[in-house]
Amino acid sequence: MITFVETKNIIIQILQLTEPNEKFLEESELMGAIAEFDSMAVVSILTAIEEQYDIEIDDDEITGEIFETFGTLHQFLVDKMT
């Protein structure tokens, strides 16, 4: 199971946020709200999660809604790992 902090740390690492002023609350917006959070970031984040947690995320599971907020992304990952 992935924790809230682990999800946050993966995003910070992939986006290379040296000054993560984003608190990553559940309602914190991702796609469109963080300049570094683009389609390449989505691929990089998913790849990192797959490798680190030894899971497979199919392309047909990915929707824009998953990346609307930090909470929706984290919940997707929690659901995927249970």
PyMOL commands that set and color helices and strands:
alter all, ss='L'
color gray80, all
select helices_A, chain A and resi 4-15+39-53+59-61+64-67+70-81
alter helices_A, ss='H'
color red, helices_A
deselect
rebuild
show_as cartoon
